[in-house]
Amino acid sequence: GGVLNRGLDLSLEYNKAISRDLIISVQGSLTYAHNEVTFRDEPNNKPAYMRHKGKPVNAIEGLVAAGLFRDQADIDSWPTQDFGGTVMPGDIKYLDLNGDRKIDGNDVTMLGYPTVPEIIYGLGASIQYKNFDFSFFFQGTARVSLRMYDMHPFRDNQYSGFNMTQYVADDHWSEADPNPNAAYPRLDYRYNANNTQTSSFWIKNGSYLRLKSVELGFTYKSLRA
């Protein structure tokens, strides 16, 4: 196989003494790193959507989710997907990428961004006025995906008897509210193999921006608090 890596590392800093008593400083940094597979020994008959060439090394492979089954008629009209158990309304439905009317491992493709952030950035500033100083620093990431695990009340394939978090209770498919765009599928006291497949349903945007540090100080002679 072969991989191409490329990116950018940028850092800027600005310092200014406004007066004898007032000094300011601003810092910023940006790192962008992207890789993609340029060659991999794959079968010639492998569909383009399954090939690794042109995709990042840390890409997530899985099925493409198309929402939740609205009702039994929706299930009957959809390609067969048999991952164990009976598919019911409120379960996740997946796209048939190869058009054979059967959804299985041959419909797996690359999903989202890599699991390693392609962009990491930061921005901070500090101000010093006489004996006082104040500083802060923001740090963030972008172009990164996270796969959620074990978000399947009330059990997984090893343990049972789990409780459920409030946000699942507030936004899941139910007979009372058969929303095909709910954030979570129907609840099941059994392990639901259909709904636990690696798919875009469980791939979330892992980007974030956080206030990493903030500091206020006072200096008196050789002592700083």
C-alpha positions in Angstrom: 0.0 0.0 0.0 0.9 3.7 -0.2 -0.2 6.8 1.7 0.2 10.5 1.0 0.5 12.8 3.9 0.4 16.6 3.7 -0.5 19.5 5.9 0.3 22.9 7.4 1.7 24.0 10.7 1.2 27.7 11.5 2.0 29.7 14.6 1.6 33.5 15.1 2.3 35.7 18.1 1.9 39.4 18.6 3.3 41.5 21.5 2.8 45.1 22.2 3.7 47.5 25.0 0.9 50.1 24.9 2.5 51.9 27.8 4.9 51.2 30.7 1.9 49.8 32.7 0.0 48.0 29.9 1.3 45.1 27.9 -0.7 42.8 25.6 0.1 39.6 23.8 -1.9 37.5 21.4 -1.1 33.9 20.2 -2.6 31.7 17.6 -1.8 28.3 16.2 -3.2 26.0 13.4 -2.3 22.5 12.4 -3.8 20.9 9.4 -2.8 17.3 8.5 -4.5 15.2 5.8 -3.6 11.7 4.6 -5.1 9.5 1.9 -4.4 6.1 0.6 -2.8 6.3 -2.8 -2.5 2.6 -3.4 -3.8 -0.6 -1.8 -3.8 -4.1 -3.1 -7.5 -4.6 -3.6 -9.5 -6.9 -6.0 -10.3 -5.4 -9.4 -14.0 -6.3 -9.0 -14.3 -4.4 -5.7 -17.0 -1.6 -6.0 -15.7 1.9 -6.0 -17.6 2.8 -2.8 -15.7 0.1 -0.9 -12.2 0.9 -2.1 -9.7 2.5 0.3 -7.9 4.4 -2.4 -8.4 8.2 -2.0 -9.8 7.7 1.6 -8.0 8.6 4.8 -6.2 5.9 6.7 -8.3 6.4 9.9 -11.7 6.5 8.1 -14.6 4.6 9.7 -16.1 1.8 7.6 -19.8 1.0 8.0 -23.3 1.0 6.6 -25.1 4.2 5.5 -28.2 4.7 7.6 -31.4 6.1 6.0 -33.3 6.9 9.2 -35.7 4.6 11.0 -38.4 2.4 9.7 -41.7 4.2 9.9 -44.0 1.2 9.9 -44.3 -2.4 8.6 -45.2 -1.2 5.1 -41.9 0.7 5.1 -40.1 -2.5 6.0 -41.8 -4.6 3.4 -40.9 -2.2 0.6 -37.3 -1.9 1.7 -34.4 -4.3 0.7 -33.9 -7.2 3.1 -31.6 -6.6 6.0 -31.0 -9.6 8.2 -28.4 -9.1 10.9 -30.2 -11.3 13.4 -33.6 -11.0 14.8 -36.8 -9.6 13.3 -36.6 -6.1 11.9 -39.4 -4.0 13.4 -40.7 -0.4 13.0 -38.4 2.0 14.8 -35.3 0.0 13.8 -32.5 1.6 11.7 -32.7 1.1 8.0 -29.6 1.0 5.7 -28.9 1.9 2.1 -28.5 -0.9 -0.5 -25.4 0.4 -2.2 -24.8 -2.4 -4.6 -28.5 -2.7 -5.6 -28.9 -6.4 -4.9 -32.0 -5.9 -2.7 -30.0 -7.4 0.3 -28.2 -5.3 2.8 -25.1 -6.9 4.3 -21.3 -6.6 4.4 -21.2 -5.8 0.7 -22.9 -2.4 1.4 -20.2 -1.1 3.7 -18.4 2.1 2.7 -16.2 4.9 4.3 -18.1 7.2 6.6 -17.5 10.7 7.8 -14.1 12.2 8.7 -11.1 10.3 10.1 -11.1 9.4 13.9 -7.9 11.5 14.2 -8.6 15.3 13.9 -7.3 16.8 10.7 -7.4 20.3 12.2 -6.2 21.4 15.6 -6.2 25.1 16.5 -5.7 27.4 19.4 -6.1 31.1 20.2 -5.1 32.9 23.3 -4.3 36.4 24.7 -2.8 37.9 27.8 -3.0 41.4 29.3 -0.7 42.8 32.0 -1.6 46.1 33.7 0.6 47.2 36.5 0.6 44.4 39.0 -2.4 42.6 37.5 -2.3 40.1 34.7 -5.1 38.2 32.9 -4.8 35.4 30.2 -7.0 32.9 28.5 -6.5 30.2 25.8 -9.1 28.5 23.6 -8.3 25.1 21.9 -10.3 23.2 19.4 -10.4 20.5 16.8 -12.2 20.0 13.5 -12.7 17.5 10.7 -12.9 14.5 13.0 -15.6 11.9 13.5 -16.5 9.8 16.6 -18.3 6.5 16.6 -20.7 6.0 19.5 -20.7 2.7 21.4 -23.1 0.9 23.7 -25.9 3.5 23.2 -28.5 0.7 23.0 -30.8 0.5 26.0 -31.3 -1.6 27.9 -28.4 -4.0 27.2 -25.4 -4.7 25.0 -24.1 -8.1 23.8 -22.4 -8.8 27.1 -24.4 -7.2 29.9 -28.1 -6.6 30.6 -30.0 -4.5 33.1 -28.7 -1.2 32.0 -30.6 2.0 32.7 -31.0 4.7 30.0 -29.9 8.2 29.8 -32.5 11.0 29.8 -31.6 12.2 26.3 -32.3 8.8 24.9 -35.7 8.7 26.7 -36.5 12.2 25.3 -35.7 11.5 21.6 -36.3 7.9 20.5 -38.8 6.2 18.2 -41.9 4.9 19.9 -45.4 3.8 18.9 -46.7 7.0 20.6 -44.3 9.1 18.5 -43.2 7.1 15.4 -40.6 9.7 14.3 -38.4 8.2 11.5 -35.9 11.0 12.2 -35.6 10.4 16.0 -32.1 10.5 17.4 -32.4 7.0 18.7 -34.2 3.8 17.5 -36.9 1.9 19.4 -36.1 0.6 22.8 -35.5 -3.1 23.2 -34.7 -5.2 26.3 -32.8 -7.6 24.1 -29.6 -7.0 22.3 -30.6 -5.6 18.9 -28.0 -6.7 16.3 -29.7 -4.7 13.5 -29.4 -1.4 15.5 -25.8 -2.0 16.7 -24.2 -2.3 13.3 -21.4 0.2 12.6 -23.2 2.8 10.5 -23.5 6.5 9.9 -26.4 6.6 12.4 -23.8 6.3 15.2 -21.1 8.5 13.6 -21.1 12.0 15.2 -19.2 15.2 14.5 -16.3 15.2 17.0 -15.3 18.8 16.5 -15.2 21.0 19.5 -14.0 24.4 20.9 -13.2 24.6 24.6 -11.8 27.3 26.9 -8.7 25.3 28.0 -7.4 27.8 30.5 -8.1 31.2 32.1 -6.0 32.9 34.7 -6.1 36.1 36.7 -2.9 37.0 38.7 -1.6 39.7 41.0 2.1 40.2 41.6 3.6 41.9 44.7 7.4 42.1 44.7 8.5 38.4 44.3 5.1 36.9 45.1 2.4 36.2 42.5 -1.0 34.9 43.4 
